Amino acid sequence: MSIKENRQSIIRGIINSSRIHTQEELVKVLQEKGIEVAQATLSRDIKDLGAVKVPDDKGFYYKMPAPVIAKNPMNVDKIDISGQLCVLHAKPGFASAIASVLDAAAIDGVMGTIAGDDTILMLLRKDADNTLVENSVKAIFNISEIVVRTATRDDVKYADDICREIFISSQERKTGIANRTPEYISEKILAGKAVIALSSDGDFAGFSYIESWGGKSFVATSGLIVAHKYRGMGIAKRIKEQTFMLSRKLFPQAKIFSITTGAAVMKMNYEFGFRPVPYSELTDDPEFWKGCEGCRHFDILKSHDYKMCICTGLLYDPKDHIHKQHIIEE
């Protein structure tokens, strides 16, 4: 690593670990670490790193944005255009960097941008073509409209993509995600027991399915996955909501359960009224537990007589949530 690369790596670490409001503050911290740097050199380092200033109660401080601002859908969540105003909603801390990208793009009809912490205001000319502006922004940030719905027969073609994404995620997390075959996924889709997320151009974005056990007294929501390029857009929560509603519609009296190692999935389940329970409160249907055989941690489950593993058991009992029955009709 060169002297410049080492210095910039240290600067990145300082910005990520503390609030630096001025270059003078940054110079002092670097000096404390034994690094002397000229103001002009520091300015170039900050520009090279892509650090931006965002507001706080003391003024503005430096913040590192995502490694890639443009061509990354996770940084711009929503676009609203009305009259001569266009508002972009972004992840906290990214607004200034996104505004810089928009300014550099010089979109026809745009007079300028104003950035806060997570919101960007674009000022449009009176004669601006709003549709052109919106499409231009979507093209810059690779934004696609995502539809989340019950899967149909036409979606069987995505079975291979779904299985591939499940496998890759299981390798990345090194946790208990059971592998599935395209045939298994296709079966769930054809039975009307799956939810899929697709982009406006037909690209696979996410998936989950449900299945009944123990004489339909239990329903499991399983296989929740979001394709890598669409993560960070809130798609998982939308899929979870649709699978929950589908479960309640198809099996209104059944207890809904899930086993997972994912903190995000647990959080979503809690929001829907699930509670953590021991495996003894879940289904004892042996066919369900056979589905865990493809998990790398199956030996742990088997050695504990199917009563414990690294996954957390979560349960929703409709009898405990009578006041939420209206969700089926929404």
Secondary structure, DSSP 8 states (H G I E B T S, - for coil): --HHHHHHHHHHHHHHHS---SHHHHHHHHHHTT----HHHHHHHHHHHT-EEEEETTEEEEE---S--TT-GGGEEEEEEETTEEEEEE-TT-HHHHHHHHHHHT-TTEEEEEE-SSEEEEEE-TT--HHHHHHHHHHHTT---EEEEE--GGGGGGHHHHHHHHHHHHHHHTS------HHHHHHHHHTT-EEEEEETTS-EEEEEEEEEETTTTEEEEEEEEE-GGGTTSSHHHHHHHHHHHHHHHH-TTSEEEEEE--HHHHHHHHHTT-EEE-GGGS---HHHHHGGGGSTTHHHHHHTTTS--SSEEEEE-GGG-GGGGGGGG-
